[in-house]
Amino acid sequence: MLYPGLCVSLLAVSCALWPPPVRAAACEPVRIPLCRSIPWNMTKMPNHLHHSTQDNAVLAIEQFEGLLGTGCSPDLLFFLCAMYAPICTIDFQHEPIKPCKGVCERAKSGCEPVMKRYNHSWPDSLACSELPLYDRGVCISPEAIVKTEGPGMFFTSLHY
């Protein structure tokens, strides 16, 4: 025989143990100083490197300021910002869009020799092998961006 009070208590306990629904984070304005000049202004956290906030991402991306200053690759800033402050669009809100593999490879080929001169290697966290190919997945590259007159911009394509 079940007692009404016991049944309500069991229901409350089971509801308390059930995990709440996970809601995807919304797009937010890019606040990372190094990424203010990139052609997108909205991002989504966590980023591809699992930083939960832009404040955490700022601390991590700042380690590349010296490397950016060398001019080792015209793609380095775009690539880093695509990793640390990934573009967020209405069409792709579930998963941040990754940079294309070719963007990573160009940045790495230009900058890794500079890094090696100072006994550093390209970080495993920025491995190009983990990124989609331009013609085989959803990814972003400088070639896919077309700037319009005025403050806005749009993308010619995100590759699927």
DSSP file with accessible surface (Angstrom, degrees, kcal/mol):
  #  RESIDUE AA STRUCTURE BP1 BP2  ACC     N-H-->O    O-->H-N    N-H-->O    O-->H-N    TCO  KAPPA ALPHA  PHI   PSI    X-CA   Y-CA   Z-CA
    1    1 A M              0   0  199      0, 0.0     2,-0.4     0, 0.0     0, 0.0   0.000 360.0 360.0 360.0 129.4    0.0    0.0    0.0
    2    2 A L        -     0   0  126      4,-0.0     3,-0.0     3,-0.0     0, 0.0  -0.773 360.0-138.3 -95.0 138.8    1.4    3.4   -1.0
    3    3 A Y     >  -     0   0  145     -2,-0.4     4,-2.3     1,-0.1     3,-0.4  -0.812  15.1-130.4 -93.3 135.5    0.9    6.4    1.2
    4    4 A P  H  > S+     0   0  107      0, 0.0     4,-2.0     0, 0.0     5,-0.2   0.878 107.7  50.8 -55.1 -41.0    0.0    9.7   -0.6
    5    5 A G  H  > S+     0   0   51      1,-0.2     4,-2.2     2,-0.2     5,-0.1   0.887 109.8  50.2 -64.5 -38.3    2.7   11.7    1.2
    6    6 A L  H  > S+     0   0   84     -3,-0.4     4,-2.8     2,-0.2     5,-0.2   0.917 108.6  52.4 -66.4 -41.5    5.3    9.1    0.4
    7    7 A C  H  X S+     0   0   66     -4,-2.3     4,-2.2     1,-0.2    -2,-0.2   0.928 110.6  47.0 -62.6 -43.6    4.4    9.1   -3.3
    8    8 A V  H  X S+     0   0  100     -4,-2.0     4,-2.4    -5,-0.2    -1,-0.2   0.922 112.5  50.6 -64.6 -41.4    4.7   12.9   -3.4
    9    9 A S  H  X S+     0   0   68     -4,-2.2     4,-2.3     1,-0.2    -2,-0.2   0.918 110.2  49.0 -64.0 -42.3    8.0   12.8   -1.6
   10   10 A L  H  X S+     0   0  101     -4,-2.8     4,-2.7     2,-0.2    -1,-0.2   0.905 110.6  51.3 -63.9 -38.4    9.4   10.1   -4.0
   11   11 A L  H  X S+     0   0  107     -4,-2.2     4,-2.4    -5,-0.2    -2,-0.2   0.931 109.7  49.3 -64.5 -42.6    8.3   12.2   -6.9
   12   12 A A  H  X S+     0   0   60     -4,-2.4     4,-2.1     1,-0.2    -2,-0.2   0.915 112.4  48.1 -63.3 -41.8   10.0   15.3   -5.6
   13   13 A V  H  X S+     0   0   83     -4,-2.3     4,-1.8     2,-0.2    -2,-0.2   0.938 112.0  48.5 -65.2 -44.9   13.3   13.4   -5.0
   14   14 A S  H  X S+     0   0   63     -4,-2.7     4,-1.1     1,-0.2    -2,-0.2   0.897 112.3  49.2 -66.0 -35.0   13.2   11.8   -8.5
   15   15 A C  H  < S+     0   0   84     -4,-2.4    -1,-0.2     1,-0.2    -2,-0.2   0.889 109.4  52.4 -68.6 -37.1   12.6   15.3  -10.0
   16   16 A A  H  < S+     0   0   84     -4,-2.1    -1,-0.2     1,-0.2    -2,-0.2   0.831 111.0  47.2 -68.2 -29.8   15.4   16.8   -8.0
   17   17 A L  H  < S+     0   0  138     -4,-1.8    -1,-0.2    -5,-0.1    -2,-0.2   0.691  90.1  96.4 -84.2 -19.2   17.8   14.1   -9.2
   18   18 A W  S  < S-     0   0  199     -4,-1.1    -3,-0.0    -5,-0.2    -4,-0.0  -0.540  85.2-114.0 -72.1 130.7   16.8   14.4  -12.9
   19   19 A P        -     0   0   86      0, 0.0     3,-0.1     0, 0.0    -1,-0.1  -0.373  30.1-112.8 -68.1 142.4   19.2   16.7  -14.7
   20   20 A P        -     0   0  106      0, 0.0     2,-0.0     0, 0.0    -4,-0.0  -0.353  44.3 -86.5 -68.6 154.3   17.8   20.0  -15.9
   21   21 A P        -     0   0  128      0, 0.0     2,-0.5     0, 0.0     0, 0.0  -0.383  43.2-122.1 -62.8 139.4   17.5   20.5  -19.7
   22   22 A V        -     0   0  146     -3,-0.1     2,-0.5    -2,-0.0     0, 0.0  -0.746  25.5-157.1 -85.7 124.2   20.7   21.8  -21.2
   23   23 A R        -     0   0  216     -2,-0.5     2,-0.1     3,-0.0     3,-0.1  -0.880  19.4-118.0-104.6 131.9   20.2   25.1  -23.0
   24   24 A A        -     0   0   55     -2,-0.5     2,-0.1     1,-0.1    70,-0.1  -0.405  33.7-110.2 -65.9 140.5   22.6   26.1  -25.7
   25   25 A A        -     0   0   47     20,-0.2     2,-0.1    69,-0.1    -1,-0.1  -0.412  34.7-120.0 -69.2 148.4   24.4   29.4  -25.0
   26   26 A A        -     0   0   57      1,-0.1    19,-0.4    -2,-0.1    -1,-0.1  -0.405  33.9 -85.2 -84.9 164.5   23.4   32.3  -27.2
   27   27 A a        -     0   0   32     17,-0.1    17,-0.2    -2,-0.1    -1,-0.1  -0.378  49.4-168.7 -63.4 147.4   25.6   34.3  -29.4
   28   28 A E  E     -A   43   0A  52     15,-2.8    15,-3.3    -3,-0.1    60,-0.1  -0.971  29.5 -88.3-138.8 153.4   27.4   37.1  -27.6
   29   29 A P  E     -A   42   0A  78      0, 0.0     2,-0.3     0, 0.0    13,-0.3  -0.328  48.2-105.3 -61.7 143.0   29.5   40.1  -28.9
   30   30 A V        +     0   0   23     11,-2.2    55,-0.1     1,-0.1    57,-0.0  -0.555  43.2 170.4 -69.2 125.6   33.2   39.4  -29.3
   31   31 A R        +     0   0  114     -2,-0.3    -1,-0.1    -3,-0.1     5,-0.1   0.248  35.5 117.4-120.2   8.2   35.1   41.1  -26.4
   32   32 A I    >   -     0   0    1      1,-0.2     3,-1.7     3,-0.1     4,-0.2  -0.702  59.9-144.6 -81.5 116.1   38.6   39.7  -27.0
   33   33 A P  G >  S+     0   0   65      0, 0.0     3,-1.6     0, 0.0     4,-0.2   0.869  96.8  53.7 -51.8 -43.7   40.8   42.7  -27.7
   34   34 A L  G 3  S+     0   0   39      1,-0.3     3,-0.4     2,-0.1    47,-0.1   0.751 109.4  51.1 -62.9 -22.0   43.0   40.8  -30.2
   35   35 A b  G X  S+     0   0    1     -3,-1.7     3,-1.2     1,-0.2    -1,-0.3   0.256  74.9 103.1-102.7  14.6   39.9   39.8  -32.2
   36   36 A R  T <  S+     0   0  178     -3,-1.6    -1,-0.2     1,-0.2    -2,-0.1   0.760  81.3  51.9 -68.4 -22.9   38.3   43.2  -32.5
   37   37 A S  T 3  S+     0   0   90     -3,-0.4    -1,-0.2    -4,-0.2    -2,-0.1   0.456  82.6 113.0 -94.4   0.9   39.5   43.5  -36.2
   38   38 A I  S <  S-     0   0   17     -3,-1.2    -3,-0.0     2,-0.1    40,-0.0  -0.319  80.2-111.7 -71.3 157.0   38.1   40.2  -37.4
   39   39 A P  S    S+     0   0   28      0, 0.0     2,-0.3     0, 0.0    -1,-0.1   0.286  96.4  63.6 -79.2  13.9   35.2   40.3  -39.8
   40   40 A W        -     0   0    9      1,-0.1    -2,-0.1    47,-0.0     3,-0.0  -0.965  55.8-168.3-130.4 153.6   32.6   38.9  -37.4
   41   41 A N        +     0   0  117     -2,-0.3   -11,-2.2    47,-0.1     2,-0.4   0.373  64.9  72.8-122.9   4.4   31.4   40.4  -34.2
   42   42 A M  E     +A   29   0A  62    -13,-0.3    46,-1.6    46,-0.1     2,-0.2  -0.965  53.1 169.8-123.4 140.2   29.4   37.6  -32.5
   43   43 A T  E     -AB  28  87A   0    -15,-3.3   -15,-2.8    -2,-0.4     2,-0.4  -0.785  20.9-137.0-135.1 179.0   30.9   34.5  -30.9
   44   44 A K        -     0   0    9     42,-0.7   -17,-0.1    -2,-0.2     9,-0.1  -0.997  25.9-110.0-145.2 135.8   29.7   31.6  -28.7
   45   45 A M  S    S+     0   0    6    -19,-0.4   -20,-0.2    -2,-0.4     2,-0.2  -0.873  90.0  53.3-111.4 149.8   31.3   30.0  -25.7
   46   46 A P  S    S-     0   0   77      0, 0.0     6,-0.2     0, 0.0     8,-0.0   0.496  84.4-155.1 -70.1 152.1   32.6   27.4  -25.0
   47   47 A N    >   -     0   0    6      4,-1.4     3,-1.7    -2,-0.2    37,-0.1  -0.108  36.4 -81.8 -85.4-172.4   35.0   27.8  -27.8
   48   48 A H  T 3  S+     0   0   27     35,-1.2    36,-0.1     1,-0.3    35,-0.1   0.676 131.1  53.1 -67.8 -16.0   36.9   25.1  -29.7
   49   49 A L  T 3  S-     0   0   28     34,-0.5    -1,-0.3     2,-0.1     3,-0.1   0.198 119.2-109.2-104.7  13.1   39.5   25.0  -26.9
   50   50 A H    <   +     0   0  163     -3,-1.7     2,-0.5     1,-0.2    -2,-0.1   0.687  62.1 155.4  70.5  22.7   36.9   24.6  -24.2
   51   51 A H        -     0   0   38      1,-0.1    -4,-1.4    33,-0.0    -1,-0.2  -0.714  32.0-156.2 -77.0 128.1   37.2   28.0  -22.6
   52   52 A S  S    S+     0   0   79     -2,-0.5     2,-0.3    -6,-0.2    -1,-0.1   0.718  71.8  27.8 -81.2 -21.3   33.8   28.6  -21.0
   53   53 A T  S  > S-     0   0   55      1,-0.1     4,-1.9    -9,-0.1     3,-0.2  -0.947  76.5-119.3-135.6 159.9   34.1   32.4  -21.0
   54   54 A Q  H  > S+     0   0    1     -2,-0.3     4,-2.7     1,-0.2     5,-0.2   0.836 113.5  63.1 -66.5 -30.1   35.7   35.1  -23.2
   55   55 A D  H  > S+     0   0  101      1,-0.2     4,-1.5     2,-0.2    -1,-0.2   0.915 105.6  45.2 -60.0 -41.3   37.7   36.2  -20.1
   56   56 A N  H  > S+     0   0   70      1,-0.2     4,-1.5    -3,-0.2    -1,-0.2   0.901 112.2  51.7 -67.0 -40.2   39.3   32.8  -20.0
   57   57 A A  H  X S+     0   0    0     -4,-1.9     4,-3.0     1,-0.2     5,-0.3   0.884 104.0  57.8 -65.4 -36.7   39.9   32.9  -23.7
   58   58 A V  H  X S+     0   0   23     -4,-2.7     4,-1.9     1,-0.2    -1,-0.2   0.935 105.0  50.7 -58.1 -46.8   41.6   36.3  -23.5
   59   59 A L  H  < S+     0   0  125     -4,-1.5     4,-0.4     1,-0.2    -1,-0.2   0.882 115.2  43.3 -60.5 -36.7   44.2   35.0  -21.0
   60   60 A A  H >< S+     0   0   19     -4,-1.5     3,-1.0     1,-0.2    -2,-0.2   0.901 113.0  48.4 -78.3 -41.0   45.0   32.1  -23.3
   61   61 A I  H >< S+     0   0    0     -4,-3.0     3,-2.3     1,-0.2    -2,-0.2   0.805  96.0  73.4 -73.0 -25.0   45.1   33.9  -26.7
   62   62 A E  G >< S+     0   0   84     -4,-1.9     3,-1.8     1,-0.3     4,-0.3   0.769  80.3  73.4 -61.7 -21.7   47.4   36.7  -25.2
   63   63 A Q  G <  S+     0   0  138     -3,-1.0     4,-0.3    -4,-0.4    -1,-0.3   0.688  93.3  56.2 -64.9 -15.0   50.3   34.2  -25.3
   64   64 A F  G <> S+     0   0    9     -3,-2.3     4,-2.7     1,-0.2    -1,-0.3   0.413  75.7  98.2 -96.9   2.1   50.3   34.6  -29.1
   65   65 A E  H <> S+     0   0  104     -3,-1.8     4,-2.0     1,-0.2    -1,-0.2   0.913  84.6  48.2 -57.4 -45.1   50.7   38.4  -29.1
   66   66 A G  H  > S+     0   0   59     -4,-0.3     4,-0.7    -3,-0.2    -1,-0.2   0.914 112.0  49.3 -61.9 -42.3   54.5   38.2  -29.6
   67   67 A L  H >4>S+     0   0   22     -4,-0.3     3,-1.1     1,-0.2     5,-0.8   0.912 109.0  52.4 -64.7 -41.2   54.1   35.7  -32.5
   68   68 A L  H ><5S+     0   0   43     -4,-2.7     3,-1.4     1,-0.3    -1,-0.2   0.889 103.1  60.4 -60.4 -36.4   51.4   37.9  -34.1
   69   69 A G  H 3<5S+     0   0   70     -4,-2.0    -1,-0.3     1,-0.3    -2,-0.2   0.698  94.5  63.2 -65.7 -19.3   54.0   40.8  -33.9
   70   70 A T  T <<5S-     0   0   74     -3,-1.1    -1,-0.3    -4,-0.7    -2,-0.2   0.670  98.2-135.2 -79.2 -17.3   56.4   38.9  -36.1
   71   71 A G  T < 5 +     0   0   60     -3,-1.4    -3,-0.1    -4,-0.5    -2,-0.1   0.782  49.9 153.2  68.0  27.7   54.1   38.9  -39.1
   72   72 A c      < +     0   0   27     -5,-0.8    -4,-0.1     1,-0.2    -1,-0.1   0.758  67.1  11.4 -65.2 -25.2   54.9   35.2  -39.6
   73   73 A S    >   -     0   0   13     -5,-0.1     3,-1.2    37,-0.1     4,-0.4  -0.932  56.0-146.2-154.6 132.2   51.6   34.5  -41.3
   74   74 A P  T 3  S+     0   0  129      0, 0.0     4,-0.4     0, 0.0     3,-0.1   0.674 105.6  53.9 -68.4 -14.2   48.8   36.7  -42.6
   75   75 A D  T 3> S+     0   0   24      1,-0.1     4,-2.8     2,-0.1     5,-0.2   0.520  82.6  89.4 -94.6  -7.3   46.4   33.9  -41.5
   76   76 A L  H <> S+     0   0    1     -3,-1.2     4,-3.0     1,-0.2     5,-0.2   0.934  88.6  44.3 -62.2 -48.8   47.5   33.7  -37.9
   77   77 A L  H  > S+     0   0   48     -4,-0.4     4,-2.7     1,-0.2     5,-0.3   0.939 115.3  48.5 -63.1 -44.8   45.1   36.2  -36.4
   78   78 A F  H  > S+     0   0   21     -4,-0.4     4,-2.4     1,-0.2    -1,-0.2   0.944 114.4  46.9 -58.0 -47.9   42.1   35.0  -38.4
   79   79 A F  H  X S+     0   0    0     -4,-2.8     4,-1.5     2,-0.2    -2,-0.2   0.942 113.1  47.3 -61.1 -49.2   42.9   31.4  -37.3
   80   80 A L  H  X S+     0   0    0     -4,-3.0     4,-3.2     1,-0.2     5,-0.3   0.927 113.7  47.5 -60.8 -43.3   43.4   32.2  -33.6
   81   81 A b  H  X S+     0   0    0     -4,-2.7     4,-2.9    -5,-0.2    -1,-0.2   0.880 108.0  55.5 -67.7 -34.8   40.3   34.2  -33.4
   82   82 A A  H  < S+     0   0    1     -4,-2.4    -1,-0.2    -5,-0.3    -2,-0.2   0.818 116.1  39.3 -65.8 -26.9   38.3   31.5  -35.2
   83   83 A M  H  < S+     0   0   10     -4,-1.5   -35,-1.2    -3,-0.3   -34,-0.5   0.881 126.5  32.4 -85.6 -44.0   39.5   29.1  -32.5
   84   84 A Y  H  < S+     0   0    5     -4,-3.2    -3,-0.2     1,-0.2    -2,-0.2   0.750 136.7  21.8 -88.9 -27.9   39.3   31.4  -29.4
   85   85 A A  S  < S-     0   0    0     -4,-2.9    -1,-0.2    -5,-0.3    -2,-0.1  -0.537  87.0-164.6-135.6  65.3   36.2   33.5  -30.5
   86   86 A P        -     0   0    0      0, 0.0   -42,-0.7     0, 0.0    -4,-0.1  -0.195  29.4 -97.6 -60.1 144.8   34.5   31.3  -33.1
   87   87 A I  B     -B   43   0A   4     10,-0.4    10,-1.1   -44,-0.2     2,-0.5  -0.317  36.3-157.8 -60.5 139.4   31.9   32.9  -35.3
   88   88 A a        +     0   0    9    -46,-1.6     2,-0.3     8,-0.1   -46,-0.1  -0.993  15.6 174.1-122.5 125.7   28.4   32.5  -34.1
   89   89 A T  B >   -C   92   0B  27      3,-0.6     3,-0.7    -2,-0.5   -62,-0.0  -0.884  44.0-112.5-126.8 163.1   25.5   32.8  -36.6
   90   90 A I  T 3  S+     0   0  146     -2,-0.3     3,-0.5     1,-0.2    -1,-0.1   0.874 116.8  53.6 -61.0 -36.9   21.8   32.2  -36.5
   91   91 A D  T 3  S+     0   0  133      1,-0.3     2,-0.3     2,-0.1    -1,-0.2   0.739 115.2  38.1 -72.8 -23.7   22.1   29.3  -38.8
   92   92 A F  B <   +C   89   0B  39     -3,-0.7    -3,-0.6     1,-0.1    -1,-0.3  -0.591  68.0 135.1-129.2  71.0   24.7   27.5  -36.7
   93   93 A Q        +     0   0   69     -3,-0.5    -1,-0.1    -2,-0.3    -2,-0.1   0.651  63.9  62.6 -94.3 -15.9   23.9   28.0  -33.1
   94   94 A H  S    S+     0   0  171      1,-0.2    -1,-0.1    -3,-0.1   -69,-0.1   0.908 113.8  20.6 -76.4 -40.8   24.4   24.4  -31.8
   95   95 A E  S    S-     0   0  133      3,-0.0    -1,-0.2     0, 0.0     3,-0.0  -0.992  84.7-115.2-132.3 128.5   28.1   24.1  -32.6
   96   96 A P        -     0   0   18      0, 0.0     2,-0.4     0, 0.0    -8,-0.1  -0.334  39.9-108.3 -60.7 146.4   30.6   26.9  -33.1
   97   97 A I        -     0   0    5    -10,-1.1   -10,-0.4    -5,-0.2    42,-0.1  -0.626  32.9-139.6 -80.6 130.3   32.0   26.9  -36.6
   98   98 A K  E     -d  139   0C  73     40,-0.5    42,-1.9    -2,-0.4     2,-0.1  -0.493  20.5-104.1 -84.8 157.5   35.6   25.8  -36.9
   99   99 A P  E     -d  140   0C   0      0, 0.0    42,-0.2     0, 0.0    -1,-0.1  -0.462  47.2 -96.5 -72.7 154.8   38.3   27.3  -39.1
  100  100 A d    >>  -     0   0    2     40,-2.3     4,-1.6    31,-0.1     3,-0.7  -0.397  27.8-117.1 -72.3 151.5   39.1   25.4  -42.2
  101  101 A K  H 3> S+     0   0   53     31,-3.0     4,-2.7     1,-0.2     5,-0.2   0.867 113.0  58.6 -55.6 -40.0   42.1   23.1  -42.1
  102  102 A G  H 3> S+     0   0   24     30,-0.3     4,-2.3     1,-0.2    -1,-0.2   0.861 101.8  53.8 -63.1 -34.7   43.9   25.1  -44.8
  103  103 A V  H <> S+     0   0    1     -3,-0.7     4,-2.3     2,-0.2    -1,-0.2   0.937 111.4  46.3 -64.1 -44.4   43.8   28.3  -42.7
  104  104 A e  H  X S+     0   0    0     -4,-1.6     4,-3.1     1,-0.2     5,-0.2   0.936 111.6  50.9 -62.2 -46.6   45.5   26.4  -39.9
  105  105 A E  H  X S+     0   0   95     -4,-2.7     4,-2.7     1,-0.2    -1,-0.2   0.889 110.6  48.8 -63.2 -37.8   48.1   24.9  -42.2
  106  106 A R  H  X S+     0   0   86     -4,-2.3     4,-1.7     2,-0.2    -1,-0.2   0.923 113.8  46.3 -67.5 -42.8   49.0   28.2  -43.6
  107  107 A A  H  X S+     0   0    0     -4,-2.3     4,-2.3    -5,-0.2     5,-0.3   0.940 115.7  46.5 -63.3 -44.9   49.3   29.8  -40.2
  108  108 A K  H  X S+     0   0   69     -4,-3.1     4,-3.0     1,-0.2    -2,-0.2   0.923 109.8  52.0 -64.8 -44.8   51.3   26.9  -38.9
  109  109 A S  H  < S+     0   0   84     -4,-2.7    -1,-0.2    -5,-0.2    -2,-0.2   0.858 116.2  41.5 -65.3 -31.5   53.7   26.7  -41.9
  110  110 A G  H  < S+     0   0   26     -4,-1.7     4,-0.4    -5,-0.2    -1,-0.2   0.863 125.7  31.5 -79.9 -34.2   54.5   30.4  -41.6
  111  111 A c  H  X S+     0   0    0     -4,-2.3     4,-2.4    -5,-0.2     3,-0.2   0.744  99.3  73.8-102.2 -25.8   54.8   30.6  -37.8
  112  112 A E  H  X S+     0   0   39     -4,-3.0     4,-2.8    -5,-0.3     5,-0.2   0.907  95.2  55.1 -61.0 -38.9   56.1   27.3  -36.6
  113  113 A P  H  > S+     0   0   69      0, 0.0     4,-1.4     0, 0.0    -1,-0.2   0.909 109.4  48.2 -59.6 -36.4   59.6   28.0  -37.9
  114  114 A V  H  > S+     0   0   17     -4,-0.4     4,-0.6    -3,-0.2     3,-0.3   0.930 111.7  49.7 -66.6 -43.0   59.6   31.2  -35.8
  115  115 A M  H ><>S+     0   0   22     -4,-2.4     5,-2.2     1,-0.2     3,-1.3   0.899 106.4  55.7 -62.0 -41.0   58.4   29.3  -32.8
  116  116 A K  H ><5S+     0   0  123     -4,-2.8     3,-2.0     1,-0.3    -1,-0.2   0.828  96.4  64.5 -63.9 -31.5   61.1   26.7  -33.2
  117  117 A R  H 3<5S+     0   0  174     -4,-1.4    -1,-0.3    -3,-0.3    -2,-0.2   0.764 107.9  43.0 -60.7 -24.3   63.8   29.4  -33.1
  118  118 A Y  T <<5S-     0   0  160     -3,-1.3    -1,-0.3    -4,-0.6    -2,-0.2   0.038 125.4-102.5-109.4  23.6   62.6   30.0  -29.5
  119  119 A N  T < 5S+     0   0  154     -3,-2.0     2,-0.3     1,-0.2    -3,-0.2   0.837  83.6 122.2  60.1  36.9   62.3   26.3  -28.6
  120  120 A H      < -     0   0  121     -5,-2.2     2,-0.3    -8,-0.2    -1,-0.2  -0.917  45.0-155.0-121.8 153.6   58.5   26.1  -29.0
  121  121 A S        -     0   0   79     -2,-0.3     3,-0.1    -3,-0.1    -9,-0.0  -0.826  40.0 -77.0-121.6 166.9   56.4   24.0  -31.2
  122  122 A W        -     0   0   10     -2,-0.3     5,-0.0     1,-0.1    -1,-0.0  -0.402  62.7-105.0 -60.6 129.5   52.9   24.4  -32.7
  123  123 A P    >   -     0   0   33      0, 0.0     3,-1.5     0, 0.0    -1,-0.1  -0.299  13.7-134.9 -63.8 139.7   50.5   23.6  -29.8
  124  124 A D  G >  S+     0   0  150      1,-0.3     3,-1.7     2,-0.2    -2,-0.1   0.821 105.1  66.2 -59.3 -31.9   48.7   20.3  -29.9
  125  125 A S  G 3  S+     0   0   72      1,-0.3    -1,-0.3   -76,-0.0    -3,-0.0   0.713 101.8  48.6 -65.2 -17.8   45.5   22.1  -29.0
  126  126 A L  G <  S+     0   0    0     -3,-1.5    -1,-0.3   -77,-0.0    -2,-0.2   0.001  80.5 158.2-108.4  27.5   45.7   23.9  -32.4
  127  127 A A    X   -     0   0   27     -3,-1.7     3,-0.9     1,-0.2     4,-0.1  -0.292  35.8-151.5 -59.1 127.3   46.3   20.7  -34.4
  128  128 A e  G >  S+     0   0   10      1,-0.2     3,-1.9     2,-0.2    -1,-0.2   0.798  89.3  71.7 -69.6 -28.4   45.3   21.2  -38.0
  129  129 A S  G 3  S+     0   0   82      1,-0.3    -1,-0.2   -24,-0.0   -28,-0.1   0.736  91.5  58.9 -62.9 -21.2   44.4   17.6  -38.4
  130  130 A E  G <  S+     0   0  136     -3,-0.9    -1,-0.3     2,-0.1    -2,-0.2   0.483  91.3  90.1 -85.3  -3.6   41.3   18.0  -36.3
  131  131 A L  S <  S-     0   0   14     -3,-1.9   -31,-0.1    -4,-0.1     8,-0.1  -0.656  80.5-105.4-100.7 152.4   39.8   20.7  -38.6
  132  132 A P        -     0   0   33      0, 0.0   -31,-3.0     0, 0.0   -30,-0.3  -0.367  33.1-110.6 -74.3 151.4   37.5   20.2  -41.6
  133  133 A L    >>  -     0   0   63    -33,-0.2     3,-1.7   -32,-0.1     4,-0.9  -0.519  28.9-115.2 -75.2 148.8   38.6   20.6  -45.1
  134  134 A Y  T 34 S+     0   0   88      1,-0.3     3,-0.2    -2,-0.2     5,-0.2   0.847 114.6  36.9 -54.3 -38.8   37.3   23.6  -47.0
  135  135 A D  T 34 S+     0   0  112      1,-0.2    -1,-0.3    24,-0.1    25,-0.1   0.345 118.6  48.7-100.3   8.4   35.3   21.5  -49.5
  136  136 A R  T <4 S+     0   0  183     -3,-1.7     2,-0.3     1,-0.1    -2,-0.2   0.349 109.8  16.3-130.9   6.7   34.1   18.7  -47.1
  137  137 A G  S  < S-     0   0   13     -4,-0.9     2,-0.6    23,-0.3    -1,-0.1  -0.981  87.5 -72.4-164.4 174.1   32.7   20.3  -43.9
  138  138 A V  S    S+     0   0   45     -2,-0.3   -40,-0.5    20,-0.1     2,-0.3  -0.707  70.1 135.4 -79.4 120.0   31.3   23.4  -42.3
  139  139 A d  E     -d   98   0C   0     -2,-0.6    20,-0.9    20,-0.3     2,-0.4  -0.977  45.8-122.8-158.4 167.8   34.3   25.7  -41.7
  140  140 A I  E     +d   99   0C   0    -42,-1.9   -40,-2.3    -2,-0.3   -37,-0.2  -0.927  27.6 166.0-122.6 140.1   35.3   29.3  -42.1
  141  141 A S    >   -     0   0    2     -2,-0.4     3,-1.7   -42,-0.2     4,-0.3  -0.970  48.7-107.2-145.1 159.3   38.2   30.8  -44.0
  142  142 A P  G >  S+     0   0   45      0, 0.0     3,-1.5     0, 0.0    -1,-0.1   0.856 117.3  61.9 -57.6 -31.9   39.1   34.3  -45.1
  143  143 A E  G 3  S+     0   0  101      1,-0.3    13,-0.1     3,-0.0    -3,-0.0   0.720  96.9  59.0 -65.8 -22.8   38.3   33.4  -48.7
  144  144 A A  G <  S+     0   0    0     -3,-1.7    12,-2.1    12,-0.1    13,-0.8   0.491  89.1  90.4 -86.0  -3.0   34.6   32.8  -47.7
  145  145 A I  E <   -E  155   0D  24     -3,-1.5     2,-0.5    -4,-0.3    10,-0.2  -0.825  51.1-175.1-103.9 130.6   34.1   36.3  -46.4
  146  146 A V  E     -E  154   0D  56      8,-1.8     8,-1.8    -2,-0.5     2,-0.4  -0.990  16.5-145.1-120.1 124.2   32.8   39.1  -48.5
  147  147 A K  E     -E  153   0D 156     -2,-0.5     2,-0.2     6,-0.2     6,-0.2  -0.708  13.4-153.9 -88.9 141.1   32.6   42.5  -47.0
  148  148 A T        -     0   0   53      4,-0.8     2,-0.2    -2,-0.4    -1,-0.0  -0.607  33.4 -82.0-103.9 169.0   29.8   44.8  -48.0
  149  149 A E  S    S+     0   0  191     -2,-0.2     3,-0.4     2,-0.1    -1,-0.1  -0.477  99.2  19.2 -66.0 139.0   29.6   48.6  -48.0
  150  150 A G  S    S-     0   0   56      1,-0.2    -2,-0.1    -2,-0.2     0, 0.0  -0.428 116.1 -43.9  95.0-170.1   28.8   49.9  -44.6
  151  151 A P  S    S+     0   0  147      0, 0.0    -1,-0.2     0, 0.0    -2,-0.1   0.686 110.1  78.2 -75.7 -18.0   29.1   48.3  -41.2
  152  152 A G        -     0   0   42     -3,-0.4    -4,-0.8    -5,-0.0     2,-0.3  -0.268  53.4-176.4 -87.4 174.7   27.6   44.9  -42.1
  153  153 A M  E     -E  147   0D  61     -6,-0.2     2,-0.3    -2,-0.0    -6,-0.2  -0.970   5.9-158.6-158.0 164.7   29.1   41.9  -43.8
  154  154 A F  E     -E  146   0D 104     -8,-1.8    -8,-1.8    -2,-0.3     2,-0.4  -0.951  21.3-111.3-144.6 168.2   28.0   38.5  -45.0
  155  155 A F  E     -E  145   0D  43     -2,-0.3   -10,-0.2   -10,-0.2     3,-0.2  -0.854   8.2-150.5-104.8 135.1   29.4   35.2  -46.0
  156  156 A T  S    S-     0   0   76    -12,-2.1     2,-0.3    -2,-0.4    -1,-0.1   0.893  79.5 -22.3 -68.3 -37.5   29.5   33.9  -49.5
  157  157 A S        -     0   0   43    -13,-0.8     2,-0.5    -3,-0.1    -1,-0.3  -0.960  43.0-144.7-168.0 149.3   29.3   30.4  -48.2
  158  158 A L        -     0   0   22     -2,-0.3     2,-0.3    -3,-0.2   -18,-0.1  -0.992  43.0-122.5-111.8 125.3   30.0   28.1  -45.2
  159  159 A H              0   0   38    -20,-0.9   -20,-0.3    -2,-0.5   -23,-0.1  -0.563 360.0 360.0 -80.9 131.4   31.1   24.8  -46.7
  160  160 A Y              0   0  181     -2,-0.3   -23,-0.3   -22,-0.2   -22,-0.1  -0.870 360.0 360.0-106.4 360.0   29.2   21.7  -45.9
